[in-house]
Amino acid sequence: MHFDSNVIKASPVAPRWQDVIKKYQTPENWRSIWQIANSILPYLALWYLMHWSLSVSYWLTLALAVPAGGLVMRTFILQHDCGHGSFFKSQKANDLVGTICAFITMIPYYQWRHEHAIHHATSGDLSRRGTGDVTTLTVKEYQALSPLKRLQYRAYRSMPVLLLIGPFYTFVVSHRFVRWYSGKREARNVYLTNLALFSIWGSLCLTMGVKSFLMIWLPITTFSGIAGIWLFYVQHQYENTYWQDKDKWDYVTAAVMGSSFYKLPRIIQWFSGNIGFHHIHHLSPKIPNYKLEQCHKETPMFQESPTLTFWSSLKSASLKLWDEEQQKMVGFKALKN
């Protein structure tokens, strides 16, 4: 079903979308505290079990790394909500918890918060690409590239690079550096987060040995990184997504058409902190993750947004370019030359 963005905008016969979602925007501190407990405490417990399992079987260690990686992803959603000011009623509490979550996710809180705010403000805007998103070229832009630049773009957009090299580079390497657009507070937070991470990693290496540390940390980082990159990628990179130049760009349409409803199995929905309800999140990032599903179910107009299942989302792996003439994402095979 094609979503008509006019349905969600103000009209004489329909309530404003801001009024419709207002009741979902208030955090419930007890639910937020419970999410911290059921995300971070099991993660720490799994680290202990994985260390113990090294003396039993490394296959068991790798098996435990899967839920541990899932809990890293879930912890990132808590940090993500803190960054939007939607996890606690108090901004100080949001900033404190968001900063602490960074010791697990490896993503400096303040710099990422700034970068992600730009992503929300520019998502789907062809004129303002490049910050907090997956680089996407139009067909005409790609065809104007030199052969070498085309090769570089093809390599960047390939699944092996995005899902194998990309996660390690993004979470382990890239976030260790200050962005050009970051201010003093963001830069200071990057340095302090790095210091904390290196201290934690160093202490673990001294306690359990470098080899044991890497045998636990690497698979957790790999699994969480692949899942995180794929979720972010697929929720904006699908055939009938939304891209427009700035003069035609519309915030509401970009949110509900350029962000999918990713209908995931219940267990994955839990580990991913309901981020599959991405259309609602982009429309109103002030809604806590634990209220997104309720908002979706109780608001019929949101149920008309683009819906992806895990199997249908796999097609997104072949989509590489935005075709301005057809107004959809296409693969390299669709090019005439």
CORHUFEN-V251006 format. One record per helix or strand of 3 or more residues. SS is the DSSP state (A for helix, B for strand). FROM is the first residue (numbers start at 1). LEN is the number of residues. If there is no record, write none. Layout:
ss->SS from->FROM len->LEN
ss->SS from->FROM len->LEN
This chain:
ss->A from->5 len->3
ss->A from->17 len->8
ss->A from->29 len->25
ss->A from->58 len->26
ss->A from->91 len->15
ss->A from->109 len->14
ss->A from->126 len->3
ss->A from->139 len->5
ss->A from->147 len->11
ss->A from->159 len->18
ss->A from->184 len->25
ss->A from->210 len->25
ss->A from->251 len->7
ss->B from->261 len->3
ss->A from->266 len->6
ss->A from->278 len->6
ss->A from->289 len->10
ss->A from->300 len->5
ss->B from->307 len->3
ss->A from->310 len->9
ss->B from->321 len->3
ss->B from->328 len->3
ss->A from->332 len->3
